[in-house]
Amino acid sequence: MYARRRRAYFLLMGGCLFLFVSAWSFVRLWSVEAAVAMCVVAMVIPPVAAMIANRRGPDDRWWDDPSGDPKSDEWWDELDGKRRRGD
């Protein structure tokens, strides 16, 4: 699951770099407007790539899942207000 997300991240970031470099290397020779448009598209890709790379998968353990240590889980539940000490 991590390899798939990492691969998607690097593909998106590689596409971003390709768009940016090609826009100012040779596309600007034909059309400055197209080069600017390519840079605007390249500007949107990094946040999308970060969201994809940090997305929680269906099998991922999340920060609020039980750890398996009953004393620690009880302590965190009490802090979060999920379970009171007297209950």
C-alpha positions in Angstrom: 0.0 0.0 0.0 2.8 2.4 0.8 4.6 1.5 -2.4 1.5 2.3 -4.5 1.1 5.7 -2.8 4.8 6.4 -3.1 4.7 5.5 -6.8 1.7 7.8 -7.4 3.4 10.6 -5.6 6.6 10.3 -7.6 4.7 10.1 -10.9 2.7 13.2 -10.1 5.8 15.1 -9.0 7.7 13.9 -12.1 4.9 15.2 -14.2 5.0 18.5 -12.4 8.7 18.8 -13.0 8.3 17.8 -16.7 5.6 20.5 -17.2 7.6 23.2 -15.5 10.9 22.4 -17.3 9.4 21.9 -20.7 7.2 25.0 -20.4 10.3 27.3 -20.0 12.7 25.2 -22.1 10.9 25.0 -25.4 7.1 25.6 -25.2 7.8 29.3 -24.5 9.4 29.6 -27.9 6.0 28.9 -29.6 3.6 30.3 -27.0 4.2 32.2 -23.8 0.6 31.8 -22.8 0.8 28.0 -23.1 4.0 28.0 -21.0 2.2 30.1 -18.3 -0.8 27.7 -18.4 1.5 24.7 -18.1 3.1 26.4 -15.0 -0.3 27.0 -13.5 -1.1 23.3 -13.9 2.3 22.4 -12.5 1.6 24.6 -9.5 -1.6 22.7 -8.6 0.0 19.2 -8.7 2.2 19.3 -5.6 -0.6 19.7 -3.1 -2.6 17.0 -4.8 0.4 14.7 -4.8 0.8 15.4 -1.0 -2.8 14.6 -0.4 -2.5 11.3 -2.4 0.7 10.3 -0.6 -0.8 11.0 2.9 -4.2 9.4 2.2 -5.3 6.8 4.7 -5.8 3.4 3.1 -8.5 0.9 4.2 -5.8 -1.3 5.9 -3.7 1.5 7.5 -3.5 1.9 11.2 -4.6 5.4 12.2 -3.4 7.5 15.1 -6.5 6.9 17.2 -6.8 3.2 16.8 -6.2 1.1 19.9 -2.5 0.3 20.4 -3.2 -3.1 22.2 -1.8 -1.9 25.5 -5.0 -1.8 27.8 -3.5 0.7 30.3 -2.3 3.1 27.5 -5.6 2.8 25.6 -7.6 3.5 28.9 -5.4 6.5 29.6 -5.9 8.0 26.0 -9.6 7.2 26.1 -9.9 9.1 29.4 -8.0 12.1 27.9 -10.2 12.1 24.8 -13.3 11.9 26.9 -14.4 8.7 25.4 -14.6 6.8 28.7 -14.6 8.3 32.1 -12.5 6.8 34.9 -15.5 6.0 37.1 -17.6 4.4 34.4 
